[in-house]
C-alpha cells in the first residue's frame, strides 16, 4: 500500500442511487473523508468529487467519480492524467456480488472479475498492470436475471449494518498497518 496515491470509491451519481448496493465504494471513501474531517469537492474537470489528506507525510487523494459506473474510467483517467497517477498507484473500492454482505477482500490483480466499472477503468489505461482493489460484499440475488435490479436497490438494514461495519474495520486496519 505504500505506493498508493489515490483511493477511488466506485458508485453511481444521482441521489436515487446514493443508498444502493452499487455505491458501497463511494460509501467507503465518504467514511474515510469523515475520519480525516474532509469535505469532498465537486470538480467538473475530473467529472467527480475529490479531496486529499496527508498520511505519514504522503499526499493521498480521495475520489468519487460523478458518472455512471459503466463509464467511470473516463473520470478516473482525467484525475489520473492531471496528477500523473498510474493505475498501479490506485486503490479502487467497489461492490462485489460474489461476497456476502460485510465480507471484504483486498486484492492485487490485473482484471475486473466481471465488474463493469473496473473493466472500464482498466480499458482506459490500455496497459495490463497490477493494481490494488478492495471488494466489499453485497451478496447475490437468487436469479441471475435480477442482478441489475439487485445492485441498484437498497440493502436490507441488517446488510447495510454489516457493510458499514466491514468498511470501518477495513479503514482501521489499513491506517494502522499500511500506507
C-alpha positions in Angstrom: 0.0 0.0 0.0 3.0 2.3 0.3 2.7 3.3 -3.4 -0.9 4.4 -3.3 -1.6 7.9 -4.4 -5.4 7.9 -4.8 -8.3 6.0 -3.2 -11.3 5.7 -5.6 -14.8 4.7 -4.5 -17.0 3.5 -7.3 -20.7 4.1 -7.4 -23.4 5.8 -9.5 -24.3 9.5 -9.4 -27.7 10.9 -8.6 -29.5 10.9 -5.3 -31.7 8.0 -6.2 -28.6 5.7 -6.3 -26.9 7.1 -3.2 -28.1 4.3 -0.9 -27.9 1.4 -3.3 -25.6 -1.6 -3.1 -23.7 -0.4 -6.2 -22.5 2.6 -4.2 -20.6 0.9 -1.5 -17.3 2.1 -3.0 -18.4 5.7 -2.6 -19.6 4.9 1.0 -16.1 3.8 1.8 -14.5 7.0 0.5 -17.1 9.1 2.4 -16.3 7.2 5.6 -12.6 7.8 5.1 -13.2 11.5 4.4 -15.2 11.7 7.7 -12.3 10.1 9.6 -9.9 12.9 8.3 -12.6 15.6 8.6 -12.6 16.3 4.9 -15.3 17.5 2.6 -15.2 16.2 -1.0 -15.4 19.0 -3.5 -17.1 18.7 -6.9 -14.5 19.2 -9.6 -16.0 19.4 -13.1 -12.8 18.9 -15.0 -12.4 15.5 -13.2 -16.1 14.6 -13.5 -16.2 13.7 -9.8 -15.6 14.7 -6.2 -12.2 14.8 -4.6 -10.2 15.8 -1.7 -6.8 14.9 -0.3 -5.1 14.4 3.0 -1.6 13.7 4.3 -0.8 10.4 5.9 2.7 9.7 7.1 3.9 12.7 5.1 2.4 11.4 2.0 -0.4 13.1 0.0 -3.3 10.8 -0.8 -6.3 11.8 -2.9 -9.8 10.6 -2.3 -12.0 10.4 -5.4 -15.6 9.5 -6.3 -16.4 9.6 -10.0 -19.7 11.5 -10.7 -20.5 9.4 -13.8 -22.3 6.1 -14.1 -20.5 3.0 -13.0 -20.0 1.6 -16.5 -18.2 4.7 -17.8 -16.3 5.8 -14.7 -13.0 5.1 -16.4 -13.2 8.4 -18.2 -13.5 10.3 -14.9 -10.7 8.2 -13.3 -8.4 8.8 -16.3 -9.0 12.6 -16.1 -7.8 12.9 -12.5 -5.0 10.4 -13.1 -3.7 12.3 -16.1 -3.8 15.6 -14.2 -1.9 14.4 -11.2 0.3 11.9 -13.1 -1.1 8.9 -11.3 -0.6 5.4 -12.7 -3.1 2.6 -12.4 -0.7 0.7 -10.1 -0.8 3.7 -7.8 -4.6 3.5 -7.3 -6.6 1.7 -4.6 -10.1 1.1 -6.0 -13.1 0.3 -3.8 -16.1 -1.5 -5.3 -19.1 -3.7 -4.7 -18.8 -7.4 -5.1 -21.6 -9.8 -5.8 -19.6 -12.9 -5.0 -19.0 -11.9 -1.4 -21.7 -11.9 1.3 -22.6 -8.5 2.8 -20.0 -7.5 5.3 -17.2 -9.6 3.8 -14.3 -7.7 2.3 -11.4 -8.8 0.2 -8.2 -7.0 -0.5 -6.8 -8.0 -3.9 -3.9 -7.3 -6.2 -4.8 -8.1 -9.8 -5.0 -7.3 -13.5 -8.6 -8.0 -14.2 -12.1 -6.9 -13.3 -13.7 -10.2 -12.3 -16.7 -9.2 -14.4 -17.2 -5.8 -12.6 -18.1 -3.4 -15.4 -16.8 -0.3 -13.5 -13.4 -1.9 -13.1 -13.4 -3.1 -16.6 -14.0 0.4 -17.9 -11.2 1.8 -15.8 -8.7 -0.9 -16.9 -9.7 -0.3 -20.6 -9.0 3.4 -20.3 -5.4 2.9 -19.2 -4.6 0.5 -22.0 -1.9 -1.3 -20.0 -2.1 -4.5 -18.2 -0.7 -3.8 -14.8 -1.4 -4.9 -11.2 -3.5 -2.6 -9.2 -5.0 -2.8 -5.7 -8.7 -3.1 -5.0 -10.9 -3.7 -2.1 -14.0 -5.7 -2.9 -16.9 -5.1 -0.5 -19.5 -7.9 -0.4 -23.1 -7.1 -1.2 -24.3 -10.7 -1.8 -26.1 -12.0 -4.9 -29.7 -12.4 -5.9 -31.1 -15.9 -6.4 -31.9 -15.2 -10.0 -29.1 -14.0 -12.3 -31.6 -12.1 -14.4 -32.2 -9.8 -11.3 -28.6 -8.7 -10.9 -29.1 -5.2 -12.4 -32.1 -4.5 -10.2 -30.3 -6.0 -7.2 -27.2 -3.8 -7.3 -29.4 -0.7 -7.9 -31.5 -1.5 -4.9 -31.0 -0.6 -1.2 -29.6 -3.3 1.0 -31.7 -4.5 4.0 -31.0 -2.8 7.3 -29.0 -5.8 8.5 -26.9 -6.0 5.3 -26.2 -2.3 5.4 -25.1 -2.6 9.1 -22.7 -5.5 8.1 -21.4 -3.5 5.1 -20.6 -0.4 7.2 -19.1 -2.5 9.9 -16.7 -4.0 7.4 -15.9 -0.6 5.9 -15.0 0.8 9.3 -13.0 -2.3 10.2 -11.1 -2.1 6.9 -10.3 1.6 7.3 -9.0 1.0 10.8 -6.8 -1.9 9.7 -5.4 -0.1 6.6 -4.4 3.0 8.5 -2.9 1.1 11.4 -0.9 -1.4 9.2 -0.3 0.2 5.8 0.4 3.2 3.7 
